[in-house]
Amino acid sequence: MESDCRIPLACCRPRALLLHALFWVLVSLGVYGASLRNEEKTTAALKPAVTPCWLTEEFVVSEPCVRCNDFISKTQLACRQTGYIERVSCTKSNKEEYKSCRSALMEEHLFWKFEAAMLALTALFAVLVVIRQRQLDRLASEKVRRQIESI
C-alpha cells in the first residue's frame, strides 16, 4: 500500500536543496545574532557599577519578600528581575540593600498554571488519540469490508 504523502520531485533538485539550506542558515544566523544582541543588552543593563554586598558577604533579611509597586519598580534595579524585593542587611559592612527575591505566592501561582496547562494538553492529546484511533479503525473495517465484497 502506497502512501499519499509524497515529496515533489522539484524539491529534491540540488538547486532547490541549496536554496533551502541557505534559507535555513540565514534564519538560524538571524535568530542566533538576535539572541546574542539581546544577551549583551541584558547583561549591560543588569550589571551594576559596584557589586552588592550580599554577593560577597553574609547577610540577614531585614524585610521579607514583597511585591514591588509601580514607583519602586522604576527606581530599584533589583525589582526588575522578578517583581519582588527584600531588604537585606550585610553583616560585615553594615549596609542595607535591596535584593531581588522569588515570592512563595508567585511560585505557587506559576506551579498551578503549569499544572493546568499540562492537564489541558493531556486532555487535548487524549481526545486526538481517540479520534485518530477511531479513524484508523474505520479505515481498517472499510478495507476488510472491501476484501470480503471482492470474494
N, C-alpha and C positions, 0 to 999 in steps of 0.2 A: 504494500500500500504506500503510495507516494504522498508526500506532504504538499499542501498547497502553498506553503511558505517557501518561496524561492528568492534568492538574491539575484537581482537583474544582472545580466552579463556586463552591462555598461559600467557597473560599479567595480568590477574586478579588473578593469584595464589598468595598466601601470600608471598612465597619466592621472586617472581618477583616484587611484590609491595614493599617489604622490600628493595630489591636491588635498585629499582628506587628511593625510599625515601632516602636511604643512598647516592646515587649518587648526588641527588639534594642538600642534606645537605652539602656534601663536596664541591660542586661547589659554593654554596652560601657563605660558610665559606671562601673559597679562594678569592672570589670577595670582601667580606667584609674586610678580612685581608689585601688585596692589597690596598683597599681604605684607610684603617687606616694607613698603612705604607706610602702611598703617602701623606696623610694629615700631618703626622708627619714631612716628609721631607719638604713640602712646608712651614709649619709654622716655622720650624727651619731656612729655607733659607730666609724667608721674615722678620723674627724678627730681627730688628736692635739692636745694643748694647745699644743705647740710644734712647729715644722717641723723634721723631722730634718735633720741636717747634710748627708746625702748627696743631698738635693734641691737644696741651694743652693750646694754647693761640690764640688770634685774629691774623689774617694775611691779608696782601694785596698782590694781584697778581702783581708782577713786570713785568714779561714777559708772554704773552698769551700762550696758549696750542699749542705746536709744535710737529711735528713728530721727533722721535729720529733717529739720523744717526747711522751707524754701531759702530763708536767709542764710542759715548755716551751710546748706549745700553749695551756695555760691561762694562763701568765704573760706570754708575749710576744705583743703585739698583731700584730706582723709575721707571726707564724706562722699566723694565722687565715685569711689571704688564699689562700695556695697550699698550705700544709702543709710548706713548705720555707723555711729561712732561711740567710743567710750573714752573717758578721760583717764589717763594713767599718770602715776607719779613714779618717776625714776628714783631709785634708792641712792645711788652714788652722787648724782649731780643735783638732786632735789628739784628737778624740772617737772612741770606739769604740762603734758602734751596730749593731743587727741590722736587716737589710733582707730583705724577702720576695723570694724568687727562684723561678725555674722550673727544675726538675731536668731534665737531658737524658734520664734514665731515664724520668721521668714523661711527658715529651713523646713518647718512643718508644712507651711503652705506649698513650698516647692515640692516636697515629698508627695503630698496628696494630689497636686496637679500631675505629677509624673505617674502616680498610680492610676488616676482617672484616664490619662492618655493611653496607658498600657491596656487597661480594661477595654477601652473603646476600640483600640486596634485589635485586641483579641477577638472581640465580638464581630468586628468587621471581617477579619480574615476567616473566622469560623463560618460566617454566612457565605463568603466567597467559596470556601471549600465545599460546602453543602451544595451550592448552585452548580459548581463545576462537576461534582460527583454525579448529580442528577443528569446533567447534560451528557456526561460520558456514558452513564447507564442507558440513557435514551438512545444514544448512537449505537451502543452495543446491541441492544434489543432490536433496533431497526435493522442492523446488519444480520442478526440471526433470523429475523422475520423474512428478509430478502433471500437468504440462503435456503430457508425452508420452502419459500414460494417457488424457487427455481427448480426444486426437485420434482 
